[in-house]
């Protein structure tokens, strides 16, 4: 039995593993496919303290190495069910069952999909959720990015370096993105910012050939001649497995206190999966440290 089982190998989960080991706790990280979470899709990170201009892959690789050097164990397995209410927490995965005294949930969140026709039909055939993963496939072609936050502008800026034209489509005239990113995209000659527009339909034959958008003020529908549509309209937490175990907010995020404690003793949540006002790398790392510290206190009180 482990002292702490950590669900998720992103920045929050791996930081939790580092801090758990520093507290001399045995720590198991369960990660479905590859460590890193959403940050591995970022070609450059410039807002993480003391690590300017580092790629997401570089950053997470260093944190994973640090966690492993401290003695954390990482198992690549998908969690399938949980028994978290007793003093011994159990996590059933596709590779077996694991027990721990405490559990830290750091499973992040998933991409929110567009609801217009054509999204599912052209998924993987022009509809993408990762500009850095798929951008090269659209080199010298026109693409659209949907969204108004940091991710949308970062994606559009990245794609502007590859594509002949980039349309950024947002439903409001105001943006949630940092002004710096807005200015950067506005300075790109091949970038067009379209507001206030909403997705109407993604069209094509075998692959995307156009993207219909509707002006919310006039009702006019315009078809953009694009080969790709990149979606960056936010995230949704994958917390359905916890809805009957933990308290969730209206958005499905796990409710915690300031120390990442959930409504169940011995269960903590860190990073994008929990209800919070700011979801950034630095806050995810802070959550991981807080959750591990709280877990250590919980385990010490048990003994």
ROVEXVEX-183209 format. One line per 2 residues: number of its first residue (from 1); their letters; for each residue x, y, z of N, C-alpha, C, O. Coordinates in steps of 0.05 Angstrom, whole numbers, plus 5000, padded with zeros to 4 digits. Layout:
BEGIN
NUM) a) X/Y/Z/X/Y/Z/X/Y/Z/X/Y/Z; ...;
***
This chain:
BEGIN
1) xx) 5017/4976/5000/5000/5000/5000/5018/5025/5000/5037/5027/5014; 5010/5044/4983/5024/5069/4981/5014/5089/5002/4991/5087/5011;
3) xx) 5030/5109/5009/5021/5131/5025/5002/5148/5009/4980/5155/5018; 5011/5155/4985/4995/5173/4968/4993/5162/4940/5013/5155/4928;
5) xx) 4969/5161/4929/4964/5154/4901/4956/5180/4887/4937/5194/4896; 4970/5187/4866/4965/5212/4851/4953/5205/4824/4965/5190/4808;
7) xx) 4930/5215/4818/4916/5210/4793/4923/5232/4773/4912/5254/4776; 4940/5226/4755/4948/5246/4735/4977/5254/4736/4988/5260/4758;
9) xx) 4990/5255/4713/5018/5262/4712/5024/5288/4698/5045/5291/4684; 5007/5308/4702/5013/5335/4693/5030/5350/4713/5042/5338/4731;
11) xx) 5032/5376/4709/5049/5392/4727/5039/5390/4756/5055/5389/4775; 5013/5389/4760/5002/5387/4788/5009/5361/4800/5018/5359/4823;
13) xx) 5004/5339/4785/5009/5312/4796/5038/5307/4801/5045/5295/4822; 5055/5315/4783/5084/5310/4786/5096/5327/4809/5113/5318/4824;
15) xx) 5086/5352/4812/5095/5369/4834/5086/5356/4860/5101/5357/4880; 5061/5346/4861/5052/5332/4885/5070/5309/4892/5075/5303/4915;
17) xx) 5079/5294/4871/5097/5272/4876/5123/5281/4888/5134/5268/4906; 5134/5303/4878/5159/5314/4889/5156/5320/4918/5172/5313/4935;
19) xx) 5134/5334/4924/5130/5343/4952/5123/5320/4970/5129/5320/4994; 5109/5300/4960/5103/5276/4976/5128/5262/4983/5132/5253/5006;
21) xx) 5146/5259/4964/5172/5245/4970/5189/5261/4989/5203/5250/5006; 5188/5288/4986/5203/5305/5005/5193/5302/5033/5207/5306/5053;
23) xx) 5167/5294/5036/5156/5289/5062/5160/5260/5071/5148/5251/5090; 5176/5245/5055/5182/5217/5061/5158/5199/5058/5156/5179/5073;
25) xx) 5140/5206/5040/5116/5189/5035/5121/5173/5009/5133/5183/4990; 5113/5148/5009/5113/5133/4984/5092/5144/4966/5070/5149/4974;
27) xx) 5099/5148/4940/5081/5161/4922/5079/5146/4895/5099/5139/4883; 5055/5141/4887/5049/5129/4861/5034/5148/4843/5013/5159/4852;
29) xx) 5044/5153/4819/5030/5170/4800/5018/5152/4779/5032/5136/4766; 4992/5154/4775/4978/5139/4754/4971/5158/4731/4957/5177/4734;
31) xx) 4983/5152/4708/4979/5168/4684/4970/5151/4661/4982/5130/4656; 4950/5159/4647/4939/5143/4626/4957/5137/4603/4961/5114/4595;
33) xx) 4969/5158/4591/4985/5154/4567/5013/5165/4569/5033/5150/4568; 5016/5191/4573/5042/5204/4575/5040/5227/4595/5020/5241/4596;
35) xx) 5061/5231/4610/5061/5253/4630/5061/5280/4616/5072/5283/4594; 5049/5299/4628/5050/5326/4617/5024/5341/4616/5023/5365/4622;
37) xx) 5002/5327/4610/4977/5341/4607/4977/5361/4584/4991/5356/4564; 4962/5383/4586/4959/5402/4564/4985/5416/4557/4988/5426/4534;
39) xx) 5003/5419/4576/5027/5435/4571/5045/5424/4550/5061/5439/4538; 5044/5398/4545/5061/5387/4524/5054/5397/4497/5070/5394/4478;
41) xx) 5031/5410/4494/5023/5421/4468/5033/5450/4464/5028/5462/4443; 5047/5461/4484/5056/5489/4482/5085/5489/4473/5103/5479/4486;
43) xx) 5090/5502/4450/5118/5503/4440/5136/5521/4456/5160/5517/4457; 5124/5541/4469/5140/5559/4486/5124/5568/4510/5101/5577/4508;
45) xx) 5137/5566/4533/5125/5575/4558/5142/5599/4568/5166/5595/4572; 5130/5622/4572/5146/5645/4581/5135/5657/4607/5143/5679/4614;
47) xx) 5116/5643/4620/5105/5654/4645/5109/5636/4669/5095/5639/4689; 5128/5618/4667/5135/5601/4690/5160/5612/4703/5180/5616/4689;
49) xx) 5160/5617/4729/5182/5631/4742/5209/5617/4736/5212/5593/4739; 5228/5634/4729/5256/5625/4725/5260/5607/4701/5283/5597/4697;
51) xx) 5239/5602/4685/5242/5585/4661/5230/5598/4637/5212/5587/4624; 5240/5622/4629/5229/5635/4606/5237/5621/4580/5259/5610/4578;
53) xx) 5219/5621/4561/5225/5610/4534/5233/5581/4535/5252/5572/4522; 5218/5565/4550/5222/5536/4551/5198/5523/4539/5175/5533/4542;
55) xx) 5201/5501/4525/5178/5488/4513/5164/5472/4535/5175/5465/4556; 5138/5467/4530/5123/5451/4550/5134/5424/4554/5134/5414/4577;
57) xx) 5144/5412/4533/5156/5385/4535/5181/5385/4552/5185/5368/4569; 5198/5405/4548/5222/5408/4564/5216/5411/4593/5228/5399/4610;
59) xx) 5197/5429/4599/5190/5435/4626/5179/5410/4640/5188/5403/4662; 5160/5396/4628/5148/5373/4641/5168/5350/4643/5167/5335/4662;
61) xx) 5186/5348/4624/5206/5327/4625/5224/5331/4649/5231/5312/4663; 5231/5356/4654/5248/5362/4678/5234/5356/4704/5246/5345/4723;
63) xx) 5208/5363/4705/5193/5358/4730/5189/5328/4734/5191/5318/4757; 5184/5313/4712/5181/5284/4715/5207/5271/4724/5207/5254/4742;
65) xx) 5229/5280/4713/5255/5270/4721/5260/5275/4751/5270/5258/4765; 5253/5299/4759/5257/5307/4787/5240/5289/4806/5250/5279/4826;
67) xx) 5215/5284/4798/5198/5267/4814/5209/5238/4816/5209/5226/4837; 5218/5228/4794/5229/5201/4793/5255/5199/4809/5260/5179/4823;
69) xx) 5272/5220/4807/5297/5220/4823/5292/5221/4853/5307/5211/4869; 5269/5234/4860/5262/5234/4888/5250/5207/4898/5248/5202/4922;
71) xx) 5244/5190/4878/5234/5163/4886/5204/5158/4880/5194/5138/4889; 5191/5176/4867/5163/5172/4860/5161/5150/4838/5178/5148/4821;
73) xx) 5141/5134/4840/5136/5113/4820/5114/5122/4801/5094/5132/4809; 5119/5118/4775/5099/5126/4755/5090/5101/4740/5106/5086/4730;
75) xx) 5064/5096/4740/5052/5073/4726/5033/5084/4705/5016/5101/4710; 5036/5075/4680/5019/5084/4658/4995/5065/4657/4996/5043/4645;
77) xx) 4973/5075/4669/4949/5059/4670/4925/5077/4672/4927/5100/4682; 4902/5068/4662/4877/5084/4663/4861/5077/4687/4854/5053/4691;
79) xx) 4855/5096/4704/4838/5092/4727/4809/5087/4717/4799/5102/4701; 4797/5065/4728/4770/5058/4719/4749/5061/4741/4726/5067/4734;
81) xx) 4756/5057/4766/4737/5061/4787/4752/5068/4813/4776/5063/4816; 4737/5079/4832/4749/5088/4857/4732/5080/4881/4708/5079/4880;
83) xx) 4746/5074/4903/4733/5070/4929/4749/5088/4948/4770/5080/4957; 4739/5111/4954/4754/5132/4967/4744/5139/4995/4756/5156/5009;
85) xx) 4722/5127/5004/4709/5137/5028/4721/5125/5054/4718/5137/5075; 4734/5102/5052/4745/5090/5076/4773/5099/5082/4784/5116/5067;
87) xx) 4785/5089/5104/4812/5097/5111/4833/5087/5091/4854/5099/5088; 4826/5065/5077/4843/5055/5055/4830/5062/5029/4808/5053/5023;
89) xx) 4844/5078/5013/4833/5086/4987/4841/5066/4966/4864/5057/4965; 4822/5059/4948/4828/5039/4927/4822/5051/4900/4801/5064/4895;
91) xx) 4841/5047/4881/4838/5056/4854/4841/5032/4836/4862/5019/4836; 4821/5025/4821/4822/5003/4802/4829/5013/4774/4816/5032/4764;
93) xx) 4849/5002/4762/4858/5010/4736/4857/4987/4717/4851/4964/4724; 4863/4992/4691/4864/4971/4672/4888/4953/4675/4892/4933/4661;
95) xx) 4906/4960/4694/4929/4943/4700/4930/4933/4729/4951/4924/4738; 4907/4935/4742/4906/4925/4769/4896/4945/4789/4889/4967/4782;
97) xx) 4894/4937/4814/4883/4953/4836/4906/4963/4854/4925/4949/4860; 4904/4988/4862/4924/5001/4879/4911/5012/4903/4888/5022/4902;
99) xx) 4924/5010/4926/4914/5020/4951/4932/5042/4962/4957/5041/4958; 4920/5061/4976/4936/5083/4987/4921/5094/5012/4897/5091/5015;
101) xx) 4937/5108/5028/4925/5121/5052/4911/5148/5044/4892/5156/5057; 4921/5160/5023/4910/5185/5013/4911/5185/4982/4927/5171/4970;
103) xx) 4893/5201/4970/4892/5203/4941/4892/5233/4934/4877/5249/4946; 4908/5240/4914/4908/5267/4903/4899/5265/4874/4911/5251/4858;
105) xx) 4877/5278/4868/4865/5277/4841/4877/5301/4826/4872/5324/4833; 4891/5295/4805/4904/5316/4788/4900/5308/4759/4919/5308/4743;
107) xx) 4876/5302/4752/4870/5291/4725/4865/5312/4704/4858/5305/4681; 4868/5337/4711/4866/5359/4692/4837/5362/4681/4818/5357/4695;
109) xx) 4835/5371/4656/4810/5375/4643/4813/5369/4613/4835/5369/4603; 4790/5365/4599/4791/5359/4571/4781/5382/4554/4769/5401/4564;
111) xx) 4788/5381/4528/4780/5402/4509/4749/5403/4506/4736/5382/4504; 4739/5427/4507/4710/5430/4501/4706/5431/4471/4721/5444/4456;
113) xx) 4686/5416/4461/4681/5414/4432/4662/5436/4423/4646/5446/4439; 4664/5443/4398/4644/5460/4386/4618/5443/4382/4619/5419/4381;
115) xx) 4595/5457/4380/4570/5443/4378/4558/5446/4350/4535/5436/4345; 4572/5458/4332/4561/5461/4305/4563/5436/4288/4580/5419/4294;
117) xx) 4547/5433/4267/4549/5410/4250/4577/5408/4237/4590/5428/4231; 4586/5383/4234/4612/5378/4221/4635/5373/4239/4656/5363/4231;
119) xx) 4631/5378/4265/4653/5375/4284/4662/5346/4286/4685/5340/4283; 4643/5328/4291/4649/5300/4294/4657/5288/4267/4675/5271/4265;
121) xx) 4643/5296/4246/4648/5285/4219/4676/5290/4210/4689/5273/4197; 4687/5314/4217/4714/5321/4207/4735/5320/4229/4757/5331/4225;
123) xx) 4729/5308/4251/4750/5306/4272/4773/5289/4262/4768/5266/4253; 4797/5300/4263/4820/5286/4252/4823/5289/4222/4842/5279/4210;
125) xx) 4804/5303/4210/4805/5308/4181/4802/5338/4175/4789/5346/4156; 4814/5353/4193/4813/5382/4190/4805/5396/4216/4812/5419/4220;
127) xx) 4791/5382/4233/4783/5392/4259/4804/5383/4279/4808/5359/4282; 4817/5401/4293/4838/5394/4311/4836/5410/4337/4823/5431/4339;
129) xx) 4848/5398/4359/4848/5411/4385/4877/5417/4394/4881/5425/4417; 4896/5413/4376/4923/5417/4383/4939/5430/4360/4946/5416/4341;
131) xx) 4943/5456/4362/4957/5470/4340/4986/5461/4336/4995/5457/4314; 5000/5456/4358/5028/5448/4356/5030/5419/4346/5050/5412/4334;
133) xx) 5010/5403/4352/5011/5375/4342/5005/5374/4312/5019/5359/4298; 4985/5389/4303/4975/5385/4276/4980/5409/4257/4975/5407/4234;
135) xx) 4992/5430/4268/4996/5454/4252/5012/5449/4226/5006/5461/4205; 5032/5432/4228/5049/5427/4204/5034/5415/4181/5042/5418/4158;
137) xx) 5012/5402/4187/4996/5390/4165/4981/5411/4149/4972/5405/4127; 4981/5435/4159/4966/5457/4145/4985/5479/4136/4977/5502/4131;
139) xx) 5010/5472/4133/5030/5491/4124/5021/5503/4097/5014/5489/4078; 5023/5530/4095/5016/5545/4071/4986/5543/4064/4979/5548/4041;
141) xx) 4970/5535/4083/4941/5535/4078/4927/5554/4098/4940/5564/4116; 4902/5559/4093/4887/5577/4110/4873/5560/4132/4862/5538/4126;
143) xx) 4872/5570/4156/4859/5556/4178/4844/5576/4195/4847/5600/4193; 4827/5565/4212/4812/5582/4231/4817/5572/4260/4821/5548/4264;
145) xx) 4817/5590/4279/4820/5584/4307/4795/5595/4321/4788/5619/4316; 4782/5579/4337/4758/5589/4351/4764/5592/4381/4774/5573/4394;
147) xx) 4759/5616/4391/4764/5621/4419/4775/5649/4424/4783/5663/4405; 4774/5658/4449/4784/5685/4455/4802/5686/4479/4808/5708/4489;
149) xx) 4811/5663/4488/4829/5662/4511/4858/5660/4503/4865/5661/4480; 4875/5656/4523/4904/5654/4518/4911/5632/4498/4927/5635/4480;
151) xx) 4898/5609/4502/4904/5586/4485/4897/5591/4456/4913/5585/4438; 4874/5604/4452/4866/5610/4424/4886/5629/4411/4893/5625/4388;
153) xx) 4895/5649/4425/4913/5668/4413/4941/5656/4410/4955/5661/4390; 4950/5640/4429/4975/5626/4426/4975/5607/4402/4994/5606/4386;
155) xx) 4952/5593/4398/4950/5575/4375/4950/5591/4349/4964/5584/4330; 4936/5614/4349/4934/5630/4324/4962/5642/4317/4969/5642/4294;
157) xx) 4976/5651/4337/5003/5662/4333/5022/5640/4322/5037/5645/4303; 5020/5617/4334/5037/5594/4324/5030/5587/4295/5047/5584/4279;
159) xx) 5004/5585/4290/4995/5578/4263/5002/5599/4242/5006/5593/4219; 5002/5624/4251/5008/5646/4232/5037/5643/4221/5043/5654/4200;
161) xx) 5054/5629/4236/5081/5624/4226/5083/5601/4206/5104/5597/4194; 5061/5587/4203/5061/5564/4185/5041/5567/4162/5047/5558/4140;
163) xx) 5019/5579/4167/4997/5579/4149/4995/5605/4132/5006/5626/4140; 4982/5603/4109/4979/5627/4092/4961/5648/4105/4966/5672/4101;
165) xx) 4941/5639/4119/4923/5658/4132/4911/5644/4157/4905/5620/4156; 4906/5660/4178/4894/5650/4202/4871/5668/4210/4875/5692/4214;
167) xx) 4847/5657/4212/4824/5671/4222/4820/5664/4251/4818/5640/4258; 4818/5683/4268/4811/5678/4296/4782/5687/4300/4775/5710/4296;
169) xx) 4765/5668/4307/4736/5673/4310/4728/5673/4339/4733/5653/4353; 4716/5694/4348/4707/5696/4376/4679/5707/4377/4672/5725/4361;
171) xx) 4663/5697/4395/4635/5706/4397/4631/5733/4409/4610/5746/4406; 4652/5743/4423/4650/5770/4435/4672/5788/4424/4692/5779/4414;
173) xx) 4667/5814/4425/4687/5833/4416/4710/5836/4437/4732/5845/4430; 4704/5827/4462/4725/5828/4482/4738/5800/4484/4726/5780/4477;
175) xx) 4763/5800/4493/4778/5775/4495/4787/5770/4523/4791/5788/4539; 4789/5744/4530/4799/5736/4556/4829/5734/4556/4842/5731/4577;
177) xx) 4841/5735/4532/4870/5732/4529/4885/5756/4540/4874/5778/4542; 4910/5751/4547/4927/5773/4556/4931/5793/4534/4934/5786/4510;
179) xx) 4930/5819/4540/4934/5840/4519/4959/5835/4502/4959/5841/4478; 4980/5825/4515/5005/5821/4500/5000/5801/4477/5010/5806/4455;
181) xx) 4985/5781/4481/4979/5761/4460/4961/5773/4439/4965/5767/4415; 4942/5789/4447/4924/5802/4427/4941/5820/4409/4937/5819/4384;
183) xx) 4959/5835/4420/4976/5853/4404/4993/5837/4385/4997/5845/4362; 5004/5815/4395/5021/5799/4378/5006/5788/4353/5017/5789/4331;
185) xx) 4982/5779/4358/4966/5769/4335/4958/5791/4316/4958/5788/4292; 4950/5814/4327/4942/5837/4311/4965/5846/4293/4960/5857/4272;
187) xx) 4990/5841/4301/5013/5850/4285/5019/5832/4262/5035/5838/4245; 5007/5808/4262/5012/5789/4240/4995/5796/4216/4971/5799/4217;
189) xx) 5009/5800/4193/4995/5809/4169/4976/5788/4158/4956/5795/4145; 4982/5763/4164/4965/5741/4153/4943/5732/4173/4931/5711/4170;
191) xx) 4939/5748/4194/4919/5741/4214/4895/5760/4212/4898/5784/4210; 4871/5748/4214/4846/5763/4213/4830/5756/4238/4824/5733/4243;
193) xx) 4823/5776/4254/4807/5772/4279/4778/5779/4272/4772/5801/4264; 4760/5759/4276/4732/5763/4270/4715/5762/4294/4713/5741/4308;
195) xx) 4702/5785/4300/4683/5786/4323/4659/5803/4314/4663/5821/4297; 4635/5799/4326/4628/5777/4342/4616/5755/4325/4594/5758/4314;
197) xx) 4629/5733/4322/4620/5711/4305/4620/5685/4321/4635/5681/4339; 4601/5667/4313/4599/5641/4325/4600/5620/4303/4591/5625/4281;
199) xx) 4610/5596/4309/4611/5575/4289/4582/5567/4280/4564/5564/4297; 4579/5563/4254/4553/5555/4243/4555/5527/4232/4537/5511/4236;
201) xx) 4576/5521/4217/4579/5494/4205/4607/5491/4194/4618/5510/4183; 4618/5467/4197/4643/5460/4184/4636/5442/4160/4622/5422/4163;
203) xx) 4646/5450/4137/4638/5437/4112/4662/5425/4098/4685/5432/4103; 4656/5406/4080/4677/5394/4064/4667/5368/4052/4643/5361/4055;
205) xx) 4685/5354/4039/4678/5327/4028/4691/5306/4045/4680/5297/4065; 4716/5298/4039/4730/5280/4055/4746/5294/4077/4752/5283/4098;
207) xx) 4752/5320/4072/4766/5336/4092/4753/5364/4092/4736/5370/4075; 4760/5379/4112/4749/5406/4115/4757/5424/4091/4781/5424/4083;
209) xx) 4738/5438/4080/4744/5457/4059/4732/5484/4065/4738/5504/4050; 4716/5486/4086/4705/5512/4092/4693/5513/4120/4687/5492/4132;
211) xx) 4690/5537/4131/4680/5540/4158/4660/5563/4157/4668/5586/4153; 4635/5557/4162/4614/5578/4162/4611/5589/4190/4609/5575/4210;
213) xx) 4612/5616/4191/4610/5630/4217/4588/5651/4214/4584/5662/4192; 4574/5656/4236/4551/5675/4235/4557/5699/4253/4565/5696/4276;
215) xx) 4552/5723/4242/4554/5747/4258/4530/5749/4277/4507/5749/4269; 4536/5750/4303/4514/5750/4323/4498/5775/4323/4476/5776/4335;
217) xx) 4508/5797/4311/4493/5822/4311/4475/5825/4286/4453/5835/4288; 4486/5816/4263/4471/5819/4238/4458/5793/4229/4439/5794/4212;
219) xx) 4467/5771/4239/4457/5745/4229/4469/5736/4203/4462/5714/4194; 4487/5752/4192/4499/5745/4166/4518/5721/4170/4534/5720/4189;
221) xx) 4517/5702/4151/4534/5678/4152/4556/5681/4130/4550/5687/4107; 4580/5677/4139/4603/5679/4121/4618/5652/4120/4622/5640/4141;
223) xx) 4625/5643/4097/4641/5618/4095/4670/5624/4091/4678/5637/4071; 4687/5616/4110/4716/5620/4108/4728/5597/4092/4723/5574/4099;
225) xx) 4745/5603/4072/4757/5582/4056/4782/5570/4071/4804/5577/4064; 4777/5552/4090/4799/5541/4106/4800/5511/4103/4781/5498/4096;
227) xx) 4824/5501/4109/4829/5472/4108/4828/5460/4136/4827/5436/4139; 4830/5477/4156/4830/5467/4184/4816/5485/4203/4815/5510/4199;
229) xx) 4804/5473/4223/4790/5489/4245/4802/5479/4271/4798/5456/4279; 4815/5497/4285/4827/5491/4311/4810/5502/4333/4803/5526/4334;
231) xx) 4802/5485/4351/4784/5492/4373/4798/5498/4398/4814/5482/4408; 4794/5522/4410/4806/5530/4435/4785/5546/4451/4789/5569/4457;
233) xx) 4764/5532/4458/4741/5545/4472/4738/5536/4501/4716/5536/4512; 4760/5528/4512/4759/5521/4541/4761/5491/4546/4763/5475/4527;
235) xx) 4760/5485/4571/4763/5457/4580/4739/5448/4596/4724/5465/4608; 4735/5422/4598/4715/5411/4616/4728/5389/4632/4743/5373/4621;
237) xx) 4723/5388/4658/4736/5368/4675/4723/5340/4670/4699/5338/4665; 4740/5320/4673/4730/5292/4670/4726/5281/4697/4740/5263/4706;
239) xx) 4706/5291/4711/4701/5283/4739/4675/5268/4743/4665/5266/4766; 4665/5256/4722/4640/5241/4725/4643/5218/4744/4623/5211/4758;
241) xx) 4666/5206/4746/4670/5183/4765/4669/5192/4794/4666/5175/4811; 4671/5218/4799/4671/5228/4827/4644/5241/4835/4642/5251/4857;
243) xx) 4625/5242/4817/4601/5258/4823/4585/5247/4847/4571/5263/4860; 4587/5221/4852/4573/5210/4875/4591/5207/4899/4583/5196/4920;
245) xx) 4616/5216/4897/4635/5213/4918/4643/5240/4930/4644/5243/4955; 4649/5259/4912/4659/5285/4921/4639/5307/4914/4622/5303/4897;
247) xx) 4642/5330/4926/4626/5353/4919/4638/5366/4895/4662/5373/4894; 4621/5370/4874/4630/5384/4850/4614/5409/4847/4591/5412/4857;
249) xx) 4625/5429/4832/4610/5454/4827/4593/5450/4802/4593/5429/4791; 4580/5472/4794/4562/5470/4771/4576/5463/4745/4564/5451/4727;
251) xx) 4602/5470/4744/4617/5464/4720/4629/5436/4720/4642/5428/4701; 4626/5421/4742/4637/5395/4744/4664/5394/4756/4677/5372/4757;
253) xx) 4674/5417/4765/4701/5417/4778/4698/5409/4808/4677/5413/4820; 4719/5397/4818/4719/5388/4846/4722/5412/4865/4740/5428/4862;
255) xx) 4704/5413/4884/4705/5435/4904/4725/5427/4926/4724/5405/4937; 4743/5446/4932/4763/5442/4953/4765/5467/4970/4754/5488/4964;
257) xx) 4779/5464/4993/4786/5488/5008/4812/5499/4998/4823/5489/4978; 4823/5518/5012/4848/5531/5003/4872/5512/5003/4892/5517/4990;
259) xx) 4870/5490/5018/4892/5471/5020/4887/5446/5002/4899/5425/5006; 4868/5449/4983/4862/5428/4964/4848/5404/4976/4848/5382/4964;
261) xx) 4837/5407/5000/4821/5385/5012/4794/5384/5000/4780/5404/4996; 4785/5360/4993/4758/5356/4982/4738/5351/5004/4745/5353/5028;
263) xx) 4714/5343/4997/4694/5337/5017/4697/5310/5030/4683/5304/5049; 4716/5294/5021/4721/5267/5032/4749/5268/5046/4769/5275/5033;
265) xx) 4751/5260/5071/4777/5260/5085/4797/5242/5070/4791/5220/5062; 4821/5253/5068/4842/5237/5055/4843/5239/5025/4859/5226/5012;
267) xx) 4824/5254/5013/4823/5258/4984/4827/5288/4978/4814/5305/4990; 4846/5293/4960/4853/5321/4954/4852/5324/4923/4853/5305/4908;
269) xx) 4849/5349/4915/4848/5354/4886/4867/5378/4880/4869/5397/4895; 4881/5375/4857/4901/5395/4850/4900/5401/4820/4895/5383/4804;
271) xx) 4905/5426/4813/4907/5433/4785/4880/5440/4772/4861/5448/4786; 4878/5436/4746/4855/5444/4731/4829/5429/4738/4807/5439/4732;
273) xx) 4831/5407/4752/4808/5391/4758/4791/5404/4781/4768/5397/4784; 4803/5422/4796/4788/5433/4819/4777/5461/4813/4787/5475/4795;
275) xx) 4757/5469/4828/4744/5495/4824/4763/5517/4833/4772/5517/4856; 4770/5535/4815/4789/5556/4821/4786/5579/4801/4773/5575/4780;
277) xx) 4798/5602/4806/4794/5624/4788/4816/5626/4767/4812/5638/4746; 4840/5615/4772/4862/5617/4753/4874/5590/4748/4882/5576/4766;
279) xx) 4874/5582/4723/4885/5556/4715/4910/5561/4698/4909/5565/4674; 4933/5561/4711/4959/5565/4698/4979/5545/4709/4974/5531/4729;
281) xx) 5001/5542/4695/5022/5523/4704/5030/5529/4732/5032/5510/4749; 5035/5554/4739/5045/5560/4765/5025/5554/4787/5033/5546/4809;
283) xx) 4999/5558/4781/4979/5552/4801/4975/5522/4804/4969/5512/4825; 4978/5507/4782/4977/5478/4783/4999/5467/4800/4995/5449/4816;
285) xx) 5023/5478/4796/5046/5469/4812/5042/5475/4842/5048/5459/4859; 5031/5499/4847/5025/5507/4875/5005/5488/4887/5007/5480/4910;
287) xx) 4984/5481/4871/4964/5462/4881/4977/5435/4888/4970/5424/4909; 4995/5426/4871/5008/5400/4876/5023/5401/4903/5021/5381/4918;
289) xx) 5037/5422/4908/5052/5425/4933/5033/5426/4957/5038/5413/4977; 5011/5441/4954/4992/5444/4976/4978/5417/4982/4975/5409/5005;
291) xx) 4970/5403/4960/4956/5378/4964/4974/5357/4977/4965/5343/4995; 5000/5356/4969/5018/5337/4981/5023/5343/5010/5024/5325/5027;
293) xx) 5026/5369/5016/5030/5377/5044/5006/5370/5061/5009/5360/5084; 4982/5375/5050/4957/5368/5065/4955/5338/5068/4946/5329/5089;
295) xx) 4962/5323/5048/4961/5294/5050/4980/5284/5071/4974/5265/5086; 5004/5296/5073/5024/5288/5093/5013/5293/5121/5016/5276/5139;
297) xx) 5000/5316/5124/4988/5322/5151/4966/5302/5157/4963/5293/5180; 4949/5296/5138/4928/5277/5142/4939/5249/5150/4928/5237/5169;
299) xx) 4959/5240/5136/4971/5214/5142/4984/5214/5170/4981/5194/5185; 4998/5235/5176/5011/5237/5203/4990/5236/5225/4995/5225/5247;
301) xx) 4967/5249/5220/4946/5249/5241/4933/5222/5244/4922/5216/5265; 4935/5205/5223/4924/5178/5225/4941/5160/5242/4930/5142/5255;
303) x) 4966/5166/5243/4985/5147/5255/4990/5154/5285/5005/5140/5299;
***
